[in-house]
Amino acid sequence: MSISKITKLAPIILAVIALSLTVTTLAAITITKDVSSTGTITTSPTIGTYSDSACTNALSTINWGSVAAGSNTTQTIYVKNTGTGTMTLNLSANSWTPSNANSYITVTWDKTGSTLAAGQSTAATITLAVSSSITGITSFSNTITITGTS
């Protein structure tokens, strides 16, 4: 092989080697932590929670499965106003075990402040987010409370 060909190929070879080293280095420092969890749903007397859009399969527990630190996961549930008046929806998460889990894990949804007329139902997306700085917690539980205020 001539010196001119080697000179032309050298930058390409060096770039391939540099890329390979970069990928290997990134792969070596990737760290994940799974967090196992469960959750219980409570509602006010005139709200129903369901796993199906027809609101025929009552839902009382969400199993989040394993969630990696620094990530989030969602569950879609269906909320129905089983009362006689219009209500405004809210969600809270409480009764955390361990008690410091809520420092690293949050539960939110996309229906805060939404209203439901009597008999009306809606799909709600509940999101569980786990902080990337979580330490010492490998599993948790909590109670998710959905309330309707008239």
Residue pairs with C-beta under 8 A, 6 or more apart in sequence:
32 68
32 69
33 68
33 69
33 134
34 66
34 67
34 68
34 69
34 138
35 66
35 67
35 68
35 69
35 105
35 130
35 134
35 137
35 138
35 139
35 140
36 65
36 66
36 67
36 138
36 139
36 140
37 63
37 64
37 65
37 67
37 105
37 128
37 139
37 140
37 141
37 142
38 61
38 62
38 63
38 64
38 141
39 61
39 62
39 63
39 64
39 93
39 107
39 128
39 141
39 142
39 143
39 144
40 60
40 61
40 62
40 141
40 142
40 143
40 144
41 49
41 59
41 60
41 61
41 62
41 77
41 143
41 144
41 145
41 146
42 143
42 144
42 145
42 146
43 49
43 145
43 146
43 147
43 148
44 146
44 147
44 148
45 83
46 81
46 82
46 83
46 84
46 87
46 148
47 79
47 80
47 81
47 82
47 83
47 87
47 89
47 146
47 147
47 148
48 55
48 58
48 79
48 80
48 82
49 58
49 59
49 60
49 77
49 78
49 79
49 80
49 146
50 56
50 57
50 58
50 59
50 77
50 78
50 79
50 80
50 121
51 57
51 58
51 59
51 77
51 78
52 78
53 78
53 121
53 123
55 78
55 80
55 121
59 77
59 78
62 75
62 77
62 126
62 144
64 73
64 75
64 128
65 73
67 73
67 128
67 130
68 130
69 130
69 131
69 132
69 133
69 134
70 130
70 131
70 132
71 129
71 130
72 127
72 128
72 129
72 130
73 127
73 128
74 125
74 126
74 127
74 128
75 125
75 126
75 128
76 123
76 124
76 125
76 126
77 123
77 124
77 126
78 121
78 122
78 123
78 124
79 89
79 111
79 116
79 121
79 122
79 124
79 146
80 116
80 119
80 120
80 121
81 87
81 116
81 117
81 118
81 119
81 120
81 121
81 148
82 119
83 118
83 148
83 150
84 118
85 118
85 150
86 115
86 116
86 117
86 118
86 150
87 115
87 116
87 148
87 149
87 150
88 113
88 114
88 115
88 148
88 149
88 150
89 111
89 112
89 113
89 114
89 115
89 116
89 124
89 146
89 147
89 148
90 112
90 113
90 146
90 147
90 148
90 149
91 107
91 108
91 109
91 111
91 112
91 126
91 144
91 145
91 146
91 147
92 144
92 145
92 147
93 102
93 106
93 107
93 142
93 143
93 144
93 145
94 142
94 143
94 145
95 141
95 142
95 143
96 102
96 105
96 140
96 141
96 142
97 140
97 141
97 142
98 137
98 140
100 137
101 137
101 140
101 142
102 142
103 131
104 130
104 131
104 133
104 134
104 135
104 137
105 128
105 129
105 130
105 131
105 134
105 137
105 140
105 142
106 128
106 129
107 126
107 127
107 128
107 142
107 144
108 126
108 127
108 129
109 124
109 125
109 126
109 127
110 124
110 125
110 127
111 122
111 124
114 122
116 122
116 148
126 144
